[in-house]
Amino acid sequence: MSSKQFDLPQECWELIFNSLDHHRHFEPLSLVSPRFLSITNHLRQTLIISSHTLPLLPRLLRRFPNLKSIHISQLFDANLNSLLHRLSKSKFDLETLTIANQTQFPHSGLGQLGLTMRNLRKLNCSKMSGLQDNDLFLIGSSFPLLEEIDISFPVYNSRFNPNGSLDLHCFSGIVTDEGVLHLARKLSKLLKIDLSGNRFISDKSLKFLSLNCLLLSEVRVYDCDFITQNGISLVLRNCACLNSISLDSVGIPSIDIFFQESFSYAKTLSVLHLSNSFISDELLHLVSEACLPLKKLTLSYCYNFSFAGIFSLLYRYQFLVYLDLEGANFLTDESMIELLNFLCNLSYINLSLCSKLTSLTFFALLKNCPLLEDIKMERTNLGVEECMVDMASNMRIRSVRLAGSNSLSDECLVKIALCCPRLQVLQMSYCFSVTEEGIKGLLNNCSEIRHLEMNRCIGINNLDIDIELPKLEVLQVQGPGVDDDSLAVIAKRCQMLMHLDLEGCLNVTAKGVNEVVQKCTRLRELNLKWCDNVRVDMVSSMVFSRPSLRKIIPPCGFILTDNQISFFKRHGCLVCKD
């Protein structure tokens, strides 16, 4: 690159770099020149901190001065409090903090952080061990401007009595209605809350939230045993700004009329997610009569409703962009083709586990839904239909997920590729009838593919790819069908590869793996679990020879020494067992 090309103003370069879809693309740009390094450092706003990056944290915090979002992704135990204390002394004005999956709540660290970063808008404490009311008291008092909070699925060490009942005395503390009440009183600007998995809260929590958080727009309450239709009704009736609600296990055994009529009050509701629930046609009819501004609808694993109920609903809401009917076994090709008359605005559909659906439905979706971008039809009978289908090209399709479709044939796969030439993501693991001929036909027609999963496709014996795949970044080929010759082809044709999953590839050796490591210069993650013919002693050489590597899952039998741990950390690579 000539020096004249660097004469653009700083603002222009920032606009160009910000147009990239992910900050991972900043890394190669930062190597071009000191100026590009400085620009990318200032544009970076998100940092993921894990145990292997902790020693580098002081340097990272100095390097990226404009961080707005911190994600602490792995267990830190005692280090978590000290880490948060360190962040509290920095000059950052964080807007988002994620401390999910921690073994204990960082009471002192989070309290200290609240003294200096009271502008925090989003806090994720999901899957926190031992989360209790005192922790919620701290959150409410420390971060009064919170707009989004996730306290879903806390982890407790449960114990059962000899009679099989849960021993409540084994809990040192839990989240109850009292804790949620404190949040509701303190967080007047709250917009979104996820209470899922808090099994000891009741309808009182939803009542407090609906009366105190007047701006509340999104509520998630999966797996909350003591929340009933009455609590949901209060939210629907009282939250004037509510636009999204997600819940499960409602309507046992029947749905109260008060609950049904509550939908007529939810004038702003645009997202409705119901799962594992007793859904009657009567309820669907009442929802359709409510004239909601509904854009997204999920009825996954729901039961008791029929084609008549879903027909009446979709007839009214022909502006849906998102539809999830996973597990609706009554659907047939004929019934789906009839419903497609109302789905011309869809961008996403999930018909997984609708076992009666075949390729007739898939190709009808392509023809009748011109805005469709993402199709999920896992574990269906796609490919079993032998008759001619009416094929139409759809240039907007970006993602197709067909895992577990045992009847998917090479012929059907090639037809999909012909109709979806701009496909970027394909998941077809456990499709046992597909062979290398189908894969070749797919790749010859979908040159923009960037994410390909074909784990345990036992019909594939080799990967004889004869075209360049310049955009392929993720490739998962778990199983015995890949050997060193296949890896040589991958290394030659897929040089932009970033993630390669070879778990269980018994015919792969060090020779093939080394070929990929040497030629795929952007490789970041490599999974060699159960690759028994790959020497464990080559892990060190891989880390040394490929600086881009960030994570390696080594073959079984690899034992880390203290010196190796130190070596890998210095090179920025996490070597782990899983």
C-alpha positions as MATLAB code, in Angstrom:
seq = 'MSSKQFDLPQECWELIFNSLDHHRHFEPLSLVSPRFLSITNHLRQTLIISSHTLPLLPRLLRRFPNLKSIHISQLFDANLNSLLHRLSKSKFDLETLTIANQTQFPHSGLGQLGLTMRNLRKLNCSKMSGLQDNDLFLIGSSFPLLEEIDISFPVYNSRFNPNGSLDLHCFSGIVTDEGVLHLARKLSKLLKIDLSGNRFISDKSLKFLSLNCLLLSEVRVYDCDFITQNGISLVLRNCACLNSISLDSVGIPSIDIFFQESFSYAKTLSVLHLSNSFISDELLHLVSEACLPLKKLTLSYCYNFSFAGIFSLLYRYQFLVYLDLEGANFLTDESMIELLNFLCNLSYINLSLCSKLTSLTFFALLKNCPLLEDIKMERTNLGVEECMVDMASNMRIRSVRLAGSNSLSDECLVKIALCCPRLQVLQMSYCFSVTEEGIKGLLNNCSEIRHLEMNRCIGINNLDIDIELPKLEVLQVQGPGVDDDSLAVIAKRCQMLMHLDLEGCLNVTAKGVNEVVQKCTRLRELNLKWCDNVRVDMVSSMVFSRPSLRKIIPPCGFILTDNQISFFKRHGCLVCKD';
ca = [
       0.000    0.000    0.000;
       1.483    3.335   -1.047;
       1.851    6.262    1.311;
      -0.761    8.270   -0.643;
      -3.398    5.755    0.356;
      -2.877    6.750    3.980;
      -3.762   10.412    3.326;
      -7.448    9.985    4.071;
      -8.678   11.921    7.126;
      -9.002   10.034   10.387;
     -12.809   10.261   10.225;
     -12.882    8.486    6.851;
     -10.759    5.594    8.089;
     -12.976    5.266   11.147;
     -16.087    5.061    8.983;
     -14.450    2.403    6.819;
     -13.297    0.297    9.774;
     -16.640    0.617   11.558;
     -18.372   -0.837    8.500;
     -16.753   -4.213    9.279;
     -19.200   -6.674   10.849;
     -16.962   -7.736   13.760;
     -14.010   -6.314   15.670;
     -12.000   -9.485   14.925;
     -11.302   -7.946   11.521;
      -9.385   -5.170   13.258;
      -6.479   -7.509   14.033;
      -5.079   -7.855   10.484;
      -5.682   -4.135    9.890;
      -3.686   -3.239   12.991;
      -0.639   -4.922   11.434;
      -0.657   -2.724    8.336;
       0.804    0.421    9.909;
       1.179    2.249   13.253;
      -1.621    4.582   12.166;
      -4.038    1.706   11.533;
      -3.034    0.206   14.874;
      -3.896    3.467   16.633;
      -7.236    3.789   14.824;
      -8.357    0.235   15.548;
      -7.292    0.559   19.180;
      -9.486    3.619   19.631;
     -12.454    2.070   17.795;
     -12.459   -1.129   19.844;
     -15.284   -0.901   22.399;
     -15.703   -4.531   23.533;
     -13.224   -6.670   25.483;
     -13.611  -10.310   26.505;
     -11.557  -11.173   29.577;
     -10.817  -14.792   30.440;
      -8.348  -16.525   32.729;
      -5.616  -16.791   30.105;
      -5.809  -13.062   29.246;
      -5.752  -11.905   32.859;
      -1.936  -11.494   33.017;
      -2.149   -9.194   29.976;
      -5.002   -7.105   31.365;
      -3.020   -3.954   32.306;
      -1.626   -3.763   28.774;
      -5.029   -4.424   27.205;
      -6.726   -1.699   29.252;
      -4.070    0.790   28.191;
      -4.271   -0.314   24.556;
      -8.056    0.118   24.221;
      -8.943    3.453   25.871;
     -12.570    3.653   24.681;
     -14.006    0.399   25.992;
     -17.743    0.457   26.666;
     -18.421   -3.247   27.156;
     -16.556   -5.824   29.287;
     -17.373   -9.554   29.137;
     -15.761  -11.724   31.820;
     -16.236  -15.096   30.235;
     -14.699  -17.702   32.555;
     -14.499  -18.546   36.234;
     -12.272  -16.247   38.272;
     -13.187  -17.083   41.869;
     -11.155  -14.757   44.125;
      -9.655  -12.940   41.134;
     -13.060  -11.589   40.062;
     -13.349   -9.114   42.940;
      -9.821   -7.809   42.412;
     -10.490   -7.525   38.685;
     -13.595   -5.418   39.264;
     -11.684   -3.271   41.770;
      -9.083   -2.651   39.073;
     -11.755   -1.711   36.545;
     -13.320    0.690   39.051;
     -10.044    2.628   39.162;
      -9.827    2.922   35.380;
     -11.085    5.874   33.353;
     -13.658    3.823   31.462;
     -17.322    4.741   31.478;
     -18.724    1.257   30.953;
     -22.204    0.741   29.564;
     -22.280   -3.085   29.554;
     -20.837   -5.623   32.010;
     -21.158   -9.410   31.753;
     -20.100  -11.534   34.732;
     -22.043  -14.695   33.866;
     -21.122  -18.258   34.883;
     -19.232  -17.243   38.021;
     -18.821  -19.464   41.077;
     -19.685  -16.660   43.483;
     -21.172  -13.182   43.357;
     -18.409  -10.518   43.438;
     -20.019   -8.445   46.181;
     -17.136   -6.147   47.102;
     -15.844   -5.731   43.552;
     -19.224   -4.905   42.057;
     -19.976   -2.527   44.920;
     -16.727   -0.678   44.288;
     -17.445   -0.552   40.574;
     -20.822    1.013   41.308;
     -19.137    3.959   43.025;
     -17.346    5.028   39.841;
     -19.457    3.620   36.997;
     -23.022    4.451   37.898;
     -23.866    4.988   34.222;
     -23.850    1.237   33.585;
     -26.841    0.381   31.367;
     -26.632   -3.416   30.933;
     -25.657   -6.041   33.527;
     -25.579   -9.789   32.901;
     -25.295  -12.001   35.999;
     -26.817  -15.136   34.468;
     -25.869  -18.601   35.770;
     -24.334  -17.083   38.899;
     -23.682  -19.533   41.732;
     -25.565  -18.775   44.947;
     -27.272  -15.596   43.732;
     -29.484  -14.184   46.498;
     -31.554  -11.182   47.532;
     -28.583   -9.344   49.095;
     -26.875   -9.371   45.707;
     -29.926   -7.792   44.097;
     -29.989   -5.161   46.851;
     -26.402   -4.262   45.912;
     -27.167   -4.123   42.194;
     -30.207   -1.891   42.675;
     -28.351    0.522   44.937;
     -25.139    0.632   42.889;
     -26.460    1.021   39.361;
     -29.657    3.122   39.421;
     -29.540    3.806   35.669;
     -29.649    0.143   34.631;
     -31.876   -0.469   31.619;
     -31.238   -4.190   31.130;
     -30.521   -6.879   33.725;
     -30.141  -10.642   33.340;
     -30.274  -12.709   36.540;
     -31.454  -15.878   34.834;
     -30.783  -19.466   35.873;
     -28.803  -19.024   39.114;
     -26.933  -22.123   40.245;
     -27.570  -23.635   43.683;
     -26.240  -26.761   45.350;
     -29.548  -28.543   45.803;
     -30.044  -31.513   48.091;
     -32.996  -33.828   48.536;
     -34.570  -35.308   51.658;
     -34.948  -39.110   52.066;
     -38.603  -38.811   50.996;
     -37.531  -37.250   47.686;
     -38.522  -33.651   48.498;
     -36.147  -30.728   48.022;
     -34.266  -29.748   51.179;
     -34.718  -25.973   51.320;
     -32.311  -25.672   54.258;
     -29.380  -26.470   51.962;
     -29.690  -23.045   50.332;
     -27.630  -20.350   52.022;
     -29.620  -17.747   50.120;
     -31.912  -17.523   47.138;
     -33.600  -14.898   44.996;
     -37.113  -14.223   46.263;
     -39.838  -11.658   45.632;
     -38.149   -9.375   48.169;
     -35.045   -9.060   46.021;
     -37.042   -8.363   42.870;
     -39.102   -5.781   44.782;
     -35.894   -3.918   45.654;
     -34.834   -3.929   41.997;
     -38.263   -2.671   40.940;
     -38.083    0.226   43.405;
     -34.530    1.244   42.551;
     -34.415    0.736   38.773;
     -36.999    3.188   37.508;
     -35.429    3.235   34.028;
     -35.495   -0.549   33.607;
     -36.424   -1.671   30.090;
     -35.556   -5.386   30.015;
     -35.312   -8.107   32.664;
     -34.673  -11.849   32.462;
     -35.907  -13.726   35.554;
     -35.776  -17.197   34.000;
     -34.815  -20.082   36.255;
     -35.500  -18.239   39.535;
     -37.797  -20.948   40.850;
     -38.716  -19.261   44.136;
     -40.169  -16.002   42.842;
     -43.923  -15.667   42.372;
     -46.521  -13.445   40.741;
     -45.614  -10.778   43.329;
     -42.358  -10.131   41.480;
     -44.176   -9.393   38.238;
     -46.657   -7.213   40.098;
     -43.827   -5.119   41.612;
     -42.136   -4.734   38.245;
     -45.319   -3.824   36.361;
     -46.245   -1.136   38.912;
     -42.798    0.397   39.505;
     -40.896    0.032   36.210;
     -43.177    2.019   33.937;
     -40.807    1.816   30.958;
     -40.521   -1.990   31.063;
     -40.572   -3.335   27.506;
     -39.189   -6.890   27.682;
     -39.766   -9.681   30.241;
     -38.421  -13.245   30.162;
     -39.721  -15.774   32.715;
     -38.821  -19.279   31.565;
     -38.780  -22.037   34.218;
     -40.295  -19.973   37.036;
     -42.460  -22.537   38.835;
     -44.526  -20.154   40.975;
     -45.324  -17.613   38.288;
     -48.834  -18.202   36.969;
     -51.174  -16.821   34.369;
     -52.237  -14.152   36.888;
     -48.726  -12.705   37.063;
     -48.356  -12.686   33.292;
     -51.763  -10.996   33.019;
     -50.608   -8.187   35.311;
     -47.613   -7.507   33.079;
     -49.741   -7.546   29.930;
     -52.287   -5.186   31.472;
     -50.049   -2.784   33.409;
     -46.939   -2.363   31.241;
     -47.973    0.169   28.631;
     -44.575   -0.069   26.884;
     -44.351   -3.867   26.788;
     -43.221   -5.099   23.382;
     -41.731   -8.517   24.192;
     -42.648  -11.329   26.568;
     -41.145  -14.823   26.748;
     -42.593  -17.599   28.915;
     -43.209  -21.322   29.103;
     -45.427  -23.924   30.798;
     -48.555  -21.780   30.829;
     -52.096  -23.102   30.630;
     -52.096  -26.197   32.852;
     -54.572  -27.695   32.199;
     -56.603  -24.792   30.825;
     -56.002  -21.088   30.338;
     -58.008  -18.690   32.481;
     -60.238  -16.255   30.579;
     -58.638  -13.353   32.493;
     -55.281  -14.359   31.031;
     -56.732  -14.703   27.559;
     -58.358  -11.281   27.602;
     -55.158   -9.633   28.874;
     -53.679   -9.726   25.377;
     -56.169   -7.062   24.312;
     -54.424   -4.621   26.709;
     -50.934   -5.238   25.290;
     -51.223   -2.651   22.547;
     -47.459   -2.444   21.909;
     -46.638   -6.189   22.037;
     -44.545   -7.084   18.989;
     -42.727  -10.209   20.273;
     -44.483  -13.222   21.819;
     -42.436  -16.304   22.727;
     -44.329  -19.287   24.163;
     -42.792  -22.721   24.626;
     -43.749  -26.051   26.198;
     -47.253  -24.737   26.853;
     -50.874  -25.811   26.547;
     -52.065  -23.546   23.724;
     -55.682  -23.830   22.663;
     -57.103  -22.675   19.366;
     -59.323  -20.371   21.417;
     -56.279  -18.569   22.827;
     -54.764  -18.168   19.353;
     -58.059  -16.774   18.124;
     -58.178  -14.222   20.968;
     -54.583  -13.172   20.265;
     -55.506  -12.659   16.628;
     -58.541  -10.573   17.633;
     -56.339   -8.369   19.865;
     -54.865   -6.680   16.763;
     -51.342   -6.507   18.199;
     -48.369   -5.063   16.280;
     -46.923   -8.597   16.363;
     -43.677   -9.117   14.438;
     -42.184  -12.217   16.086;
     -44.070  -15.325   17.194;
     -42.725  -18.481   18.844;
     -44.873  -21.522   19.673;
     -42.089  -24.083   20.052;
     -42.994  -27.427   21.632;
     -46.482  -26.151   22.388;
     -49.375  -28.577   22.237;
     -53.163  -28.861   21.909;
     -53.506  -26.213   19.184;
     -54.296  -27.237   15.624;
     -53.992  -26.038   12.051;
     -57.244  -24.088   12.447;
     -55.807  -22.085   15.353;
     -52.524  -21.197   13.683;
     -54.356  -20.420   10.424;
     -56.602  -17.848   12.141;
     -53.594  -16.243   13.824;
     -51.396  -15.997   10.731;
     -54.319  -14.721    8.675;
     -54.462  -11.670   10.974;
     -50.689  -11.189   11.359;
     -49.428  -11.297    7.790;
     -46.642   -8.861    8.688;
     -44.730  -11.397   10.826;
     -40.964  -11.411   10.200;
     -40.097  -14.248   12.640;
     -42.006  -17.522   13.086;
     -41.033  -20.539   15.232;
     -43.311  -23.595   15.079;
     -40.754  -26.185   16.178;
     -42.382  -29.473   17.103;
     -45.769  -28.750   15.457;
     -46.175  -32.326   14.229;
     -49.610  -31.777   12.701;
     -48.109  -29.640    9.911;
     -47.948  -31.237    6.462;
     -46.615  -29.966    3.158;
     -50.156  -29.158    2.058;
     -51.002  -27.205    5.215;
     -47.693  -25.283    5.141;
     -48.191  -24.296    1.516;
     -51.600  -22.933    2.509;
     -50.064  -20.927    5.389;
     -47.406  -19.457    3.108;
     -50.057  -17.203    1.607;
     -49.768  -15.150    4.829;
     -45.984  -15.228    5.295;
     -44.606  -13.081    2.508;
     -42.774  -10.792    4.997;
     -40.888  -13.531    6.868;
     -37.121  -13.259    7.314;
     -36.795  -16.258    9.714;
     -38.707  -19.524   10.115;
     -38.126  -22.580   12.325;
     -39.946  -25.791   11.353;
     -37.601  -28.254   13.066;
     -39.090  -31.523   14.328;
     -42.109  -31.099   12.049;
     -41.563  -34.635   10.860;
     -44.168  -34.646    8.067;
     -42.551  -31.815    6.139;
     -40.447  -32.568    3.058;
     -38.564  -30.674    0.381;
     -41.916  -29.496   -0.994;
     -42.205  -27.139    1.975;
     -38.585  -25.998    1.725;
     -38.787  -24.978   -1.922;
     -42.241  -23.447   -1.413;
     -40.668  -21.230    1.261;
     -38.033  -20.054   -1.206;
     -40.688  -19.190   -3.792;
     -43.352  -17.582   -1.592;
     -41.218  -15.756    0.994;
     -39.030  -13.337   -0.970;
     -37.598  -11.680    2.176;
     -36.609  -14.953    3.864;
     -32.989  -15.099    5.058;
     -32.855  -17.915    7.620;
     -34.511  -21.372    7.386;
     -34.306  -23.964   10.141;
     -35.729  -27.397    9.273;
     -33.746  -29.815   11.433;
     -34.915  -33.422   11.841;
     -37.576  -33.216    9.173;
     -38.170  -35.443    6.118;
     -36.438  -33.025    3.791;
     -35.337  -34.977    0.724;
     -37.762  -37.882    1.074;
     -40.121  -36.410   -1.528;
     -39.152  -37.876   -4.898;
     -41.573  -35.978   -7.131;
     -40.529  -32.854   -9.029;
     -40.629  -29.688   -6.956;
     -41.258  -26.177   -8.209;
     -37.829  -24.585   -7.765;
     -37.236  -20.853   -7.531;
     -34.046  -18.978   -6.782;
     -33.969  -16.860   -3.630;
     -31.043  -14.439   -3.471;
     -31.699  -13.368    0.128;
     -31.212  -16.746    1.833;
     -28.120  -16.565    4.049;
     -28.574  -19.414    6.557;
     -30.006  -22.943    6.217;
     -29.972  -25.408    9.124;
     -30.880  -29.015    8.305;
     -29.082  -31.087   10.970;
     -30.513  -34.562   11.541;
     -32.405  -34.690    8.226;
     -31.631  -38.325    7.502;
     -33.372  -38.338    4.115;
     -31.393  -35.405    2.714;
     -29.783  -36.640   -0.514;
     -27.039  -35.318   -2.766;
     -29.654  -34.404   -5.356;
     -31.704  -32.390   -2.858;
     -28.606  -30.660   -1.479;
     -27.509  -29.562   -4.950;
     -31.013  -28.204   -5.650;
     -30.811  -26.184   -2.430;
     -27.441  -24.801   -3.515;
     -28.803  -23.839   -6.943;
     -31.736  -22.013   -5.357;
     -29.667  -20.309   -2.623;
     -26.532  -19.083   -4.422;
     -25.688  -16.522   -1.729;
     -25.820  -19.000    1.128;
     -23.342  -18.187    3.892;
     -24.221  -20.597    6.727;
     -25.123  -24.276    6.278;
     -25.575  -26.702    9.157;
     -26.136  -30.280    7.971;
     -24.604  -32.453   10.687;
     -25.947  -36.011   11.011;
     -27.283  -36.064    7.451;
     -26.212  -39.622    6.765;
     -27.250  -39.855    3.084;
     -25.080  -36.989    1.849;
     -21.806  -37.913    0.128;
     -18.833  -35.980   -1.184;
     -20.648  -35.528   -4.513;
     -23.357  -33.524   -2.770;
     -20.775  -31.402   -0.950;
     -18.937  -30.731   -4.216;
     -22.176  -29.677   -5.906;
     -22.992  -27.426   -2.951;
     -19.649  -25.641   -2.922;
     -19.564  -25.236   -6.702;
     -22.769  -23.201   -6.487;
     -22.312  -21.395   -3.120;
     -18.978  -19.630   -3.315;
     -19.958  -17.191   -0.529;
     -20.218  -19.910    2.132;
     -18.445  -18.845    5.328;
     -19.769  -21.334    7.918;
     -20.164  -25.044    7.137;
     -21.079  -27.760    9.647;
     -21.194  -31.382    8.476;
     -20.353  -33.348   11.599;
     -20.879  -37.136   11.554;
     -21.994  -37.237    7.924;
     -20.926  -40.865    7.517;
     -21.532  -40.890    3.762;
     -18.632  -38.477    3.186;
     -15.385  -40.378    2.677;
     -13.201  -37.518    1.462;
     -13.348  -33.813    0.680;
     -12.210  -33.367   -2.903;
     -12.916  -29.632   -3.115;
     -11.940  -28.350   -6.560;
     -12.782  -24.641   -6.178;
     -11.442  -21.814   -4.044;
     -13.514  -20.932   -0.953;
     -12.141  -17.486   -0.108;
     -14.848  -16.651    2.443;
     -15.007  -19.897    4.427;
     -14.162  -19.098    8.059;
     -15.751  -21.944   10.066;
     -15.572  -25.620    9.118;
     -16.809  -28.463   11.346;
     -16.178  -31.976   10.018;
     -16.282  -34.174   13.113;
     -16.088  -37.894   12.374;
     -13.932  -40.444   10.554;
     -14.595  -39.206    7.001;
     -11.671  -36.749    6.884;
      -8.037  -37.785    6.350;
      -4.739  -36.076    5.590;
      -5.582  -35.756    1.886;
      -8.783  -33.927    2.827;
      -6.839  -31.574    5.118;
      -4.376  -30.854    2.302;
      -7.323  -29.797    0.114;
      -8.771  -27.678    2.937;
      -5.409  -25.974    3.470;
      -5.158  -25.203   -0.254;
      -8.741  -24.081   -0.925;
      -9.768  -22.480    2.397;
      -6.874  -20.232    3.348;
      -9.111  -17.726    5.174;
     -10.239  -20.426    7.628;
     -10.487  -19.271   11.254;
     -12.162  -22.195   13.053;
     -11.581  -25.869   12.243;
     -13.282  -28.657   14.211;
     -11.805  -32.132   13.610;
     -13.123  -33.903   16.707;
     -13.128  -37.670   16.218;
     -11.292  -37.583   12.858;
      -9.426  -40.852   13.414;
      -7.718  -40.835   10.004;
      -6.037  -37.476   10.531;
      -2.346  -37.358   11.454;
       0.184  -34.666   12.325;
       1.051  -34.305    8.642;
      -2.430  -33.149    7.632;
      -2.876  -30.905   10.664;
       0.481  -29.254   10.045;
      -0.571  -28.558    6.454;
      -3.582  -26.586    7.676;
      -1.620  -24.749   10.379;
       1.035  -23.656    7.890;
      -1.268  -22.467    5.093;
      -4.319  -21.108    6.948;
      -2.696  -17.952    8.243;
      -5.844  -16.639   10.005;
      -6.581  -19.841   11.940;
      -7.770  -18.985   15.474;
      -9.404  -22.146   16.852;
      -8.556  -25.807   16.292;
     -10.309  -28.820   17.847;
      -8.312  -32.076   17.770;
     -10.224  -33.945   20.488;
     -10.235  -37.728   19.903;
      -7.819  -37.363   16.971;
      -5.835  -40.325   18.271;
      -3.331  -40.391   15.401;
      -2.168  -36.809   15.964;
       0.946  -36.580   18.144;
       0.352  -34.588   21.314;
       3.871  -33.164   21.168;
       3.021  -31.040   18.122;
       0.785  -28.657   20.105;
       3.713  -26.479   21.130;
       5.000  -26.188   17.575;
       1.524  -25.189   16.362;
       1.318  -22.343   18.867;
       4.808  -21.172   17.921;
       4.353  -21.418   14.135;
       0.859  -19.928   13.875;
       0.614  -16.682   15.919;
      -3.072  -16.239   15.054;
      -4.112  -19.304   17.105;
      -6.193  -18.387   20.151;
      -7.616  -21.748   21.228;
      -6.588  -25.381   20.772;
      -8.369  -28.461   22.070;
      -5.529  -31.018   21.921;
      -5.740  -34.790   21.330;
      -6.485  -36.991   24.310;
      -3.502  -37.689   26.527;
      -2.048  -34.203   26.351;
      -0.828  -33.105   29.801;
       0.050  -29.475   30.401;
       3.144  -28.561   32.398;
       3.601  -25.221   34.185;
       6.192  -24.181   31.612;
       3.827  -24.970   28.752;
       1.010  -23.008   30.370;
       3.322  -20.007   30.676;
       4.531  -20.468   27.088;
       1.016  -20.637   25.638;
      -0.167  -17.609   27.603;
       2.721  -15.526   26.337;
       1.635  -16.363   22.817;
      -2.030  -15.582   23.505;
      -3.304  -19.128   22.959;
      -5.583  -21.084   25.281;
      -4.914  -24.821   25.273;
      -7.717  -26.659   27.004;
      -9.412  -30.019   27.268;
     -12.798  -28.841   25.986;
];
